Amino acid sequence: KENSTLPFVCQEKYEGESGCFYKSFRTATQRSSGDFRALDALLKERFFILKMTYILCQNSSGAL
């Protein structure tokens, strides 16, 4: 799974509205950090960023 693109990430979105942007931002940060546990705490603090990613993820998911 070397292809860490947004459309690919949206394929693995979880159930619920929080799943899509959660998974996308998580994988995007994985390429830089790779620390998933520290990222979980970051996700809750950076909710406004996640919301923008969720909208972008929704748009990419439609193209899928």
Secondary structure as a PSIPRED ss2 file (coil, helix, strand):
# PSIPRED VFORMAT (PSIPRED V4.0)

   1 K C   1.000  0.000  0.000
   2 E C   1.000  0.000  0.000
   3 N C   1.000  0.000  0.000
   4 S C   1.000  0.000  0.000
   5 T C   1.000  0.000  0.000
   6 L H   0.000  1.000  0.000
   7 P H   0.000  1.000  0.000
   8 F H   0.000  1.000  0.000
   9 V H   0.000  1.000  0.000
  10 C H   0.000  1.000  0.000
  11 Q H   0.000  1.000  0.000
  12 E C   1.000  0.000  0.000
  13 K C   1.000  0.000  0.000
  14 Y C   1.000  0.000  0.000
  15 E C   1.000  0.000  0.000
  16 G C   1.000  0.000  0.000
  17 E H   0.000  1.000  0.000
  18 S H   0.000  1.000  0.000
  19 G H   0.000  1.000  0.000
  20 C H   0.000  1.000  0.000
  21 F H   0.000  1.000  0.000
  22 Y H   0.000  1.000  0.000
  23 K H   0.000  1.000  0.000
  24 S H   0.000  1.000  0.000
  25 F H   0.000  1.000  0.000
  26 R H   0.000  1.000  0.000
  27 T H   0.000  1.000  0.000
  28 A H   0.000  1.000  0.000
  29 T H   0.000  1.000  0.000
  30 Q H   0.000  1.000  0.000
  31 R C   1.000  0.000  0.000
  32 S C   1.000  0.000  0.000
  33 S C   1.000  0.000  0.000
  34 G C   1.000  0.000  0.000
  35 D C   1.000  0.000  0.000
  36 F H   0.000  1.000  0.000
  37 R H   0.000  1.000  0.000
  38 A H   0.000  1.000  0.000
  39 L H   0.000  1.000  0.000
  40 D H   0.000  1.000  0.000
  41 A H   0.000  1.000  0.000
  42 L H   0.000  1.000  0.000
  43 L H   0.000  1.000  0.000
  44 K H   0.000  1.000  0.000
  45 E H   0.000  1.000  0.000
  46 R C   1.000  0.000  0.000
  47 F H   0.000  1.000  0.000
  48 F H   0.000  1.000  0.000
  49 I H   0.000  1.000  0.000
  50 L H   0.000  1.000  0.000
  51 K H   0.000  1.000  0.000
  52 M H   0.000  1.000  0.000
  53 T H   0.000  1.000  0.000
  54 Y H   0.000  1.000  0.000
  55 I H   0.000  1.000  0.000
  56 L H   0.000  1.000  0.000
  57 C H   0.000  1.000  0.000
  58 Q H   0.000  1.000  0.000
  59 N H   0.000  1.000  0.000
  60 S H   0.000  1.000  0.000
  61 S H   0.000  1.000  0.000
  62 G H   0.000  1.000  0.000
  63 A H   0.000  1.000  0.000
  64 L C   1.000  0.000  0.000
